[in-house]
Structure formats: structure tokens, C-alpha cells
Amino acid sequence: MDLNNLSCKSARNICIVKTLAKLGHFPTRTSEKEAWFLSPLRSETQASFSVSLVKNLWFDFGLGTGGNTIDLIMLMKSWSVRETLKFLKGDMSSLSFSPPDIEPISKEPEISILDVQIIHLKALIDYLNSRNIPYEIGRKYCRQVWYRCKGKRFFALGLENYKRGWELRNKYFKTSSRPKTFSFFERQSKQLIITEGMFDFLSLATIDEDLVQNSDCIILNSLAFLQRIKMLIPKYEKVLLYLDNDPAGKKAAGSLLNQFQNVTDCSNSYCDYIDLNEKLKAVKNP
């Protein structure tokens, strides 16, 4: 079987995103490294089918399976390898895969904190307003942080983390200073709130300030820190999760629900939105 010398190896180099487009499937959102689709293998309303733009591999979070271009076409069409290669053989040149040029991220630019102040700059107050966060809420939990990066001076909203590093946000940049870890507001409460990011937390404080004020609160700042906070969960009577409504957030929530009896997933309260801030903006700007 030569099929005009099309081998499995060369067929795997056919771009999955371009192949899906040829079949009428287009991404709902795209980042630097990933494209997200409504699954071509089943019916769904929220995209949970991911394609790596770096490795040219797909994964369906709903099915818990993934693979290369050949695997995908075989599943979509219920074809054999031979039938799939025959289908792909005309697309080697037009649909060939080439990974994007991505700058190495192993070494992030060093950030040095210069000054920490009460929020007063108009640009940061306007930024809070654009996210529908009242100034009083932003001022209570965040600071105006001046920092240096690559020899230049910048300012941002800052949320301090558990190890005195800072999550830094302004209209144009999203970064953090070292050490990076989760943020923790401890009030000796028997209830713990866990949010994924800074604006999820600020949004929850805007929506229900009493809930936030009467709870211990963890802002993960990255799902990568979920493992670090698991040891804290058993000491609480109730743990409320407010993670993103995306595959990674759903997977993280599912993991905690399976491990702990005191955990409640609260993402249904913003089920039509990717996160709490998206809902807050939509509700205040109908």
C-alpha cells in the first residue's frame, strides 16, 4: 500500500486545524498555542475539543481521548487507516503543518517591585471600571504597584500572594513578580472560597461582599497551584469553588469534587459565561 507514497508519518504532518476547516469545523477561540472547537465527534454547547498549534495534536476533554490527524479522521468518518490515507493524500501541500514561531518562555523577564501605593491613578481606576469592579472593592484588596521590567518603569493593579509576590494587571499587560504562588485571605472562617484569578475574586466580592468577608479566600493565580492548596481543604466545613467554565477549570473542579466531600462547585451560577467577571460585565452592561 503506497497510496502515491503517502505514509502514516507524512499524513500526521497534515494540519489538524486546516483539515477541520476543510470539513466545516472552525475554532470558537484561539490562543498562541491552542485552538478550541466544539467537538466534531459529539454534540456539545461549550468548546472542549483542543488542538495544539505547537504539536499538531488534538484532545477531546469530553471523551478523554486524543491523537493525530489520522486518528481524528478515522473517528469522524468511521474509516480504516487505508481509507483515511486515501482521503488525506491530496492535502499534503495545501494543509501541511508548520508550528508557529513562539519565543522561549522558560526565562521570563525579571520584574522588580519599586513601590506599592493605595490605588489613585485614573488609568487604573478606569481599568477597574472597565471590568465593572467598584473602586472601593479594588482599593480594599489590591494596590497600585510600580515595577521595573527590561529597564522600563510600569504601573499596574497588584494582588499580593502568599509569598509576597504580586499578580500584576493593567489594560495592556498581565504578568507577575516572583515568587509566584496563590493568594490567601485568612479570616479564621469555617468556609473557604477558591477562585481561579484576581478578577474572579474581585467580581465575587462585587456580587456578594458579605460572602467574601465571612469566608477565608484563596485566589489560585494559576491552576498549577491547585496541588499546593489541597492540604488546606479538609480543615473547612465547606469549600466553594468558582473556577472558569472551560475544560481546564471543569477538570480541576471535578478532581476536587471526587477527592473531598466538603467541596461545592458554584460555576452553575455563571454557567453561560467563561468566568465570574464575564458575567458581571454582561449583567451590568445588558
VMD Tcl script that draws the C-alpha trace (Angstrom):
set ca {
  {0.00 0.00 0.00}
  {1.77 3.12 -1.21}
  {-1.16 5.47 -1.98}
  {1.23 7.58 -4.02}
  {3.85 7.20 -1.28}
  {1.66 8.82 1.39}
  {2.84 7.26 4.64}
  {1.28 7.46 8.07}
  {4.23 9.59 9.13}
  {3.68 12.19 6.40}
  {-0.10 12.15 6.91}
  {0.38 13.05 10.56}
  {2.05 16.25 9.36}
  {-1.20 17.44 7.80}
  {-2.53 20.34 9.87}
  {-5.49 19.37 12.06}
  {-6.90 22.91 12.17}
  {-6.83 23.20 8.36}
  {-8.30 19.73 7.97}
  {-11.16 20.59 10.33}
  {-11.78 23.80 8.37}
  {-11.99 21.75 5.17}
  {-14.66 19.65 6.88}
  {-16.60 22.71 8.08}
  {-15.36 22.96 11.69}
  {-13.85 26.23 12.90}
  {-12.41 27.28 16.30}
  {-14.54 29.19 18.78}
  {-11.41 30.75 20.26}
  {-7.67 30.63 19.63}
  {-4.65 31.41 21.79}
  {-0.96 31.46 20.97}
  {-0.66 27.71 21.49}
  {-4.17 26.24 21.25}
  {-7.36 26.33 19.22}
  {-10.66 25.32 20.84}
  {-13.53 23.77 18.86}
  {-16.97 22.41 19.53}
  {-16.20 18.71 19.33}
  {-16.58 17.25 15.81}
  {-17.05 13.83 17.48}
  {-20.16 14.57 19.57}
  {-22.77 17.22 20.33}
  {-21.88 19.99 22.82}
  {-22.56 23.68 23.51}
  {-19.22 24.67 25.11}
  {-15.97 24.04 23.28}
  {-13.97 21.25 24.91}
  {-12.04 19.98 21.90}
  {-8.47 21.32 21.95}
  {-5.90 21.35 19.15}
  {-2.26 22.11 19.96}
  {-0.88 24.62 17.46}
  {2.62 23.63 18.54}
  {2.42 19.81 18.41}
  {-0.44 19.37 15.90}
  {-2.29 17.03 18.26}
  {-5.93 17.08 19.38}
  {-7.67 16.16 22.62}
  {-11.38 15.84 23.34}
  {-11.89 16.54 27.06}
  {-15.44 15.21 26.95}
  {-14.33 11.83 25.61}
  {-10.96 11.81 27.38}
  {-9.15 10.83 24.18}
  {-6.94 12.42 21.56}
  {-4.36 11.81 18.88}
  {-3.08 12.93 15.48}
  {-4.74 13.78 12.17}
  {-5.17 10.16 11.15}
  {-6.80 9.20 14.45}
  {-9.24 12.12 14.15}
  {-10.38 11.37 10.58}
  {-10.78 7.68 11.39}
  {-13.09 8.56 14.31}
  {-15.02 11.24 12.43}
  {-15.62 9.12 9.33}
  {-15.51 5.61 10.84}
  {-12.86 4.78 8.24}
  {-9.91 2.40 8.15}
  {-6.32 3.63 8.01}
  {-6.24 2.97 4.26}
  {-9.46 4.95 3.65}
  {-8.16 7.80 5.79}
  {-4.83 7.99 3.97}
  {-6.65 7.97 0.64}
  {-8.76 10.92 1.85}
  {-5.68 12.85 3.04}
  {-3.33 12.17 0.16}
  {-4.36 15.24 -1.85}
  {-3.76 17.64 1.01}
  {-0.06 17.23 1.75}
  {0.99 20.56 0.27}
  {-2.04 22.76 0.94}
  {-2.69 21.53 4.50}
  {0.83 20.83 5.71}
  {1.53 21.70 9.34}
  {4.20 24.12 10.48}
  {4.39 25.11 14.17}
  {4.16 28.84 15.00}
  {7.23 30.78 15.95}
  {6.92 31.08 19.73}
  {9.56 32.79 21.78}
  {11.00 30.62 24.54}
  {9.10 31.21 27.78}
  {11.40 29.36 30.16}
  {13.09 32.61 31.10}
  {10.57 35.32 31.88}
  {11.85 38.90 32.13}
  {12.85 39.78 35.67}
  {10.41 42.10 37.40}
  {11.44 44.25 40.34}
  {8.86 45.97 42.54}
  {9.62 49.67 43.01}
  {6.70 50.99 45.07}
  {3.33 49.90 46.45}
  {0.60 52.51 46.97}
  {-3.12 52.94 47.51}
  {-4.81 52.96 44.08}
  {-5.16 56.54 42.85}
  {-4.08 56.69 39.19}
  {-7.00 57.39 36.86}
  {-5.83 54.78 34.35}
  {-6.12 52.02 36.96}
  {-9.46 53.29 38.26}
  {-10.73 53.33 34.67}
  {-9.42 49.80 34.22}
  {-11.38 48.64 37.27}
  {-14.46 50.36 35.86}
  {-13.99 48.60 32.52}
  {-14.19 45.28 34.39}
  {-17.21 46.56 36.39}
  {-15.28 46.41 39.67}
  {-16.15 49.31 42.02}
  {-13.20 51.39 43.12}
  {-13.96 50.61 46.78}
  {-13.61 46.86 46.12}
  {-10.40 47.26 44.12}
  {-8.93 49.57 46.77}
  {-9.77 47.14 49.56}
  {-8.00 44.11 48.08}
  {-5.47 45.46 45.58}
  {-2.71 48.03 45.42}
  {-1.16 50.32 42.85}
  {2.19 48.73 42.14}
  {5.09 50.35 40.31}
  {7.54 47.87 38.87}
  {10.56 47.72 36.57}
  {10.82 45.30 33.66}
  {13.50 45.31 30.94}
  {14.75 48.65 32.20}
  {11.37 50.38 31.92}
  {9.01 51.55 34.65}
  {5.36 50.45 34.66}
  {2.34 50.55 36.95}
  {-0.42 48.00 37.48}
  {-3.12 46.77 39.80}
  {-1.42 44.38 42.17}
  {-2.76 41.49 44.23}
  {-0.21 40.22 46.73}
  {0.27 36.48 47.01}
  {1.03 34.22 49.95}
  {4.81 34.58 49.49}
  {4.82 38.37 48.98}
  {4.98 38.22 45.21}
  {2.47 40.17 43.12}
  {-0.06 39.42 40.40}
  {0.06 42.48 38.14}
  {-2.67 43.64 35.77}
  {-3.34 46.72 33.70}
  {-5.17 47.40 30.45}
  {-2.23 46.20 28.37}
  {-0.27 43.64 30.39}
  {-0.82 40.59 32.56}
  {2.26 39.48 34.49}
  {3.54 38.63 37.96}
  {6.58 39.09 40.13}
  {8.47 36.32 41.86}
  {7.83 34.26 43.86}
  {4.60 33.31 42.12}
  {2.02 31.35 44.11}
  {-1.58 31.58 45.35}
  {-3.06 34.49 47.33}
  {-4.74 33.81 50.67}
  {-7.11 35.96 52.75}
  {-7.41 34.16 56.08}
  {-10.18 35.19 58.48}
  {-10.44 32.10 60.71}
  {-13.67 31.14 58.95}
  {-15.05 27.61 58.64}
  {-15.82 28.31 54.98}
  {-13.26 28.60 52.16}
  {-13.78 30.24 48.76}
  {-11.47 29.28 45.89}
  {-11.34 31.41 42.75}
  {-9.08 30.98 39.76}
  {-7.87 34.53 39.19}
  {-7.73 38.05 40.55}
  {-10.76 39.36 38.68}
  {-12.83 36.30 39.58}
  {-12.22 37.17 43.22}
  {-12.91 40.89 42.78}
  {-16.08 40.05 40.84}
  {-17.32 37.76 43.62}
  {-16.59 40.50 46.18}
  {-18.63 42.89 44.00}
  {-21.54 40.46 43.64}
  {-21.62 39.25 47.27}
  {-19.25 41.16 49.54}
  {-20.73 39.61 52.69}
  {-19.90 36.12 51.42}
  {-16.30 37.13 50.76}
  {-15.94 39.00 54.05}
  {-17.19 36.00 56.05}
  {-15.02 33.40 54.30}
  {-11.38 32.51 54.00}
  {-10.43 33.12 50.36}
  {-7.82 31.60 48.07}
  {-7.06 33.04 44.65}
  {-5.09 30.37 42.81}
  {-3.46 32.79 40.34}
  {-2.90 29.66 38.24}
  {-4.48 26.20 38.24}
  {-0.93 24.92 38.59}
  {-1.13 25.85 42.29}
  {-4.18 23.69 42.96}
  {-1.98 20.90 44.30}
  {-0.41 23.25 46.85}
  {-3.72 24.21 48.46}
  {-5.30 20.75 48.68}
  {-3.85 20.21 52.14}
  {-5.93 23.16 53.41}
  {-9.31 21.87 52.18}
  {-10.03 19.22 54.88}
  {-9.92 21.77 57.71}
  {-13.00 23.61 56.38}
  {-16.64 22.64 56.82}
  {-17.50 24.00 53.38}
  {-15.39 24.86 50.32}
  {-16.95 26.86 47.46}
  {-15.32 26.62 44.01}
  {-15.53 29.45 41.47}
  {-13.31 28.17 38.65}
  {-13.55 29.01 34.96}
  {-16.14 27.32 32.77}
  {-13.54 25.92 30.41}
  {-12.13 22.39 30.09}
  {-9.20 23.07 32.43}
  {-11.44 24.62 35.09}
  {-14.00 21.83 34.79}
  {-11.29 19.19 35.08}
  {-9.84 20.86 38.19}
  {-13.27 21.19 39.80}
  {-14.07 17.56 39.03}
  {-10.82 16.45 40.63}
  {-11.61 18.28 43.88}
  {-15.22 17.07 43.94}
  {-14.01 13.48 43.63}
  {-11.48 13.86 46.45}
  {-13.37 15.91 49.04}
  {-16.90 15.68 50.45}
  {-16.96 19.31 51.63}
  {-16.47 20.87 48.18}
  {-19.27 22.56 46.20}
  {-18.90 23.63 42.56}
  {-20.52 27.07 42.20}
  {-19.83 27.51 38.48}
  {-23.51 26.92 37.67}
  {-24.18 30.45 38.94}
  {-22.35 31.74 35.82}
  {-22.93 28.74 33.53}
  {-23.47 30.89 30.42}
  {-20.14 32.67 30.88}
  {-16.49 31.65 30.91}
  {-15.91 33.18 34.36}
  {-17.39 35.43 37.05}
  {-16.06 38.67 35.60}
  {-17.56 37.94 32.20}
  {-20.95 37.50 33.90}
  {-20.50 40.67 35.97}
  {-19.73 42.71 32.85}
  {-22.70 41.24 30.99}
  {-25.14 41.84 33.84}
  {-24.08 45.46 34.33}
  {-23.95 46.15 30.58}
  {-27.04 44.39 29.17}
}
mol new
graphics top color blue
foreach p $ca { graphics top sphere $p radius 0.5 }
foreach p [lrange $ca 0 end-1] q [lrange $ca 1 end] { graphics top cylinder $p $q radius 0.2 }
display resetview
